[in-house]
Amino acid sequence: MDYQKHMELTPIKRFLGLTKHPYFGFVVIGLFLALGQVLGQFGVIGTSLVRSFGYTSIYMIVGLGFALLLGYAGLASLGTAGFVGLGTYIMGYLAKTHDLPLILVMMVGIIIAILVGLIVGFISLRIEGMYLAIVTLGLSEIFNEVFKNAYSITNGTNGLSIFGVGASREIAYYTAIGLLILMMIVTFNVMKSPTGRAMLAMKNSDSAAQAMGVSILKYRLLAFIFATVYAVIAGVLYINYAKFTIPTTWSLAYSLNILAAVIVGGSSTIFGIFLGTFLIFGLNLGILQQFEFFATNGAYSVIFNGALIIIVIMFYPGGLSKLVLTLSHKIKKAFKKYKEKWLAYKYGED
């Protein structure tokens, strides 16, 4: 379309054209989350709901990396909590003791995450399936023990606080959303790229992928690097927003919740990861915890998540994103059929 034809389009048609762009949905998600902070500042919604939006934004970044690892490369991991926790302590230590800005801390965190991803990736060449998940769980537990006992760096079980250091919570909130949009764009491009297709081939069959010229070494390393980098970035954003981190947060339960978010939402689409993260984390933080029953009985939130996982796996194994997609197709088909009947009624049959 040349410039003259573009200028002849009405604003509505231009906007409808933009809605077809693959990045449009990512911007909408970002604006939706940013609106939560604005409404909170004006007192329209409560602080707890705003906080749930902030944490959900950060956890979604973790889910994006995990979706590439599990959903595309087919590699199991239960070490997510340790990687996110590592990011929080990298940020906490460097910001508090060396007063480094966020961008430099992020660069240091990414370098460390790449090294950790390479180590785990090489391990994955010899171990697969359940055994790989157990190994990554062991690595996460090692990190957790370091968080608890390296008192001079992590402040041990008392947790590490950076209150008064770095940006305000409001700026940290918008920073997290900006990076979330960026990470969604990066993830989308990876999924649609030859790298994503090679990972899918590796997931379906290692031998068939090798026969097609896919390097198992290269793409296993890449998958773990993506997962660890995303997790460490999310960890940096977490402590930048929460201003506090404690070892007990980064336990097996957190890794399982990330796994649940990806499975419930569906790992094949960005929307599915957003939906799953919101249901597993945001629903509990922003809605369930507002009820006294769930606030005083935290175990029931876990039961709710467990029941949700069972229902999705039994009836919608592709995740809720596929259910939403199927329903939208049915609604469009029904609307089209209704429109055709209305036109036939108004103007008569052809």
PEWOGI-V690213 format. One record per residue. N is the residue number from 1. OMEGA is omega in whole degrees, -180 to 180 (* if undefined). BURIAL is + if it has 16 or more other ideal C-beta (glycine too) atoms within 10 Angstrom, else -. Layout:
n:omega:burial
N:OMEGA:BURIAL
N:OMEGA:BURIAL
//
This chain:
n:omega:burial
1:-179:-
2:-174:-
3:-177:-
4:178:-
5:179:-
6:-179:-
7:-179:-
8:180:-
9:176:-
10:178:-
11:-179:-
12:180:-
13:177:-
14:-180:-
15:179:-
16:176:-
17:180:-
18:-179:-
19:179:-
20:179:-
21:-177:-
22:-180:-
23:-176:-
24:-180:-
25:179:+
26:178:+
27:179:-
28:178:-
29:179:+
30:179:+
31:177:-
32:180:-
33:178:+
34:178:+
35:178:-
36:179:+
37:179:+
38:180:-
39:178:-
40:179:+
41:179:-
42:176:-
43:-180:-
44:177:-
45:-176:+
46:-180:-
47:-178:-
48:179:-
49:177:+
50:179:+
51:180:+
52:176:+
53:-179:+
54:-180:+
55:179:+
56:178:+
57:-178:+
58:-179:+
59:179:+
60:177:+
61:176:+
62:-179:+
63:179:+
64:178:+
65:-180:+
66:178:+
67:176:+
68:-178:+
69:-175:+
70:-174:+
71:-177:+
72:-179:+
73:179:+
74:-178:+
75:-178:+
76:178:+
77:174:+
78:-178:+
79:-176:+
80:-178:+
81:-180:+
82:-180:+
83:178:+
84:178:+
85:177:+
86:178:+
87:-180:+
88:-178:+
89:174:+
90:179:+
91:-177:+
92:-177:+
93:-176:+
94:-179:+
95:-175:+
96:-175:+
97:-177:-
98:177:-
99:179:-
100:177:+
101:-175:-
102:-175:+
103:179:-
104:177:-
105:179:+
106:179:+
107:177:-
108:179:+
109:-180:+
110:179:+
111:178:-
112:180:+
113:179:+
114:179:+
115:179:-
116:179:+
117:178:+
118:180:-
119:-179:-
120:178:+
121:177:+
122:177:-
123:-177:+
124:179:+
125:-178:-
126:-175:-
127:-179:-
128:172:-
129:-176:-
130:-177:-
131:176:-
132:178:+
133:-180:+
134:179:-
135:179:+
136:174:+
137:177:+
138:178:-
139:178:+
140:179:+
141:175:+
142:177:-
143:-177:+
144:177:+
145:176:-
146:178:+
147:-176:+
148:-169:-
149:178:-
150:-170:-
151:-177:-
152:-179:-
153:-172:-
154:-176:+
155:173:+
156:-176:-
157:178:-
158:-180:-
159:-178:+
160:-178:+
161:175:+
162:177:+
163:-178:-
164:180:-
165:177:-
166:-175:+
167:176:-
168:-179:-
169:-179:+
170:179:-
171:178:-
172:179:+
173:-179:+
174:176:+
175:179:+
176:180:+
177:178:+
178:179:-
179:177:+
180:178:+
181:179:+
182:-178:-
183:175:+
184:178:+
185:179:-
186:-179:-
187:179:+
188:-180:+
189:176:-
190:-179:+
191:-176:+
192:-176:-
193:173:-
194:177:-
195:179:+
196:179:+
197:178:-
198:177:+
199:178:+
200:178:+
201:178:+
202:179:+
203:-177:+
204:180:-
205:178:-
206:-177:-
207:178:-
208:179:-
209:178:+
210:178:-
211:178:-
212:177:-
213:179:-
214:179:+
215:180:-
216:179:-
217:-176:-
218:-172:-
219:172:+
220:177:+
221:179:+
222:-178:+
223:-180:+
224:176:+
225:177:+
226:-176:+
227:-178:+
228:178:+
229:179:+
230:-178:+
231:-180:+
232:176:+
233:178:+
234:178:+
235:177:+
236:179:+
237:-179:+
238:-177:+
239:175:+
240:180:+
241:-177:+
242:-179:+
243:-177:+
244:174:-
245:-178:+
246:-175:+
247:-176:+
248:178:-
249:-172:+
250:-178:+
251:178:-
252:-179:+
253:180:-
254:178:+
255:180:+
256:178:+
257:176:+
258:176:+
259:179:+
260:-179:+
261:-179:+
262:-180:+
263:-177:+
264:-178:+
265:-175:+
266:-174:+
267:-175:+
268:-179:+
269:177:+
270:179:+
271:180:+
272:179:+
273:177:+
274:-179:+
275:-180:+
276:179:+
277:179:+
278:-178:+
279:-176:+
280:-176:+
281:-174:+
282:-179:+
283:-180:+
284:-176:+
285:-172:+
286:-174:+
287:-175:-
288:-178:+
289:177:+
290:176:-
291:-176:-
292:-178:-
293:-179:-
294:-180:+
295:-179:-
296:179:-
297:-176:-
298:-179:-
299:-178:-
300:174:-
301:177:+
302:178:-
303:178:-
304:179:+
305:179:+
306:179:-
307:179:-
308:179:+
309:-179:+
310:-179:-
311:-178:-
312:-178:+
313:-178:-
314:-171:-
315:-179:-
316:-175:+
317:178:-
318:-179:+
319:-178:+
320:179:+
321:178:+
322:177:+
323:179:+
324:180:+
325:179:+
326:179:-
327:-180:-
328:177:-
329:180:-
330:179:-
331:178:-
332:180:-
333:179:-
334:179:-
335:179:-
336:179:-
337:178:-
338:-180:-
339:179:-
340:179:-
341:-180:-
342:178:-
343:179:-
344:179:-
345:-176:-
346:-174:-
347:180:-
348:179:-
349:176:-
350:*:-
//
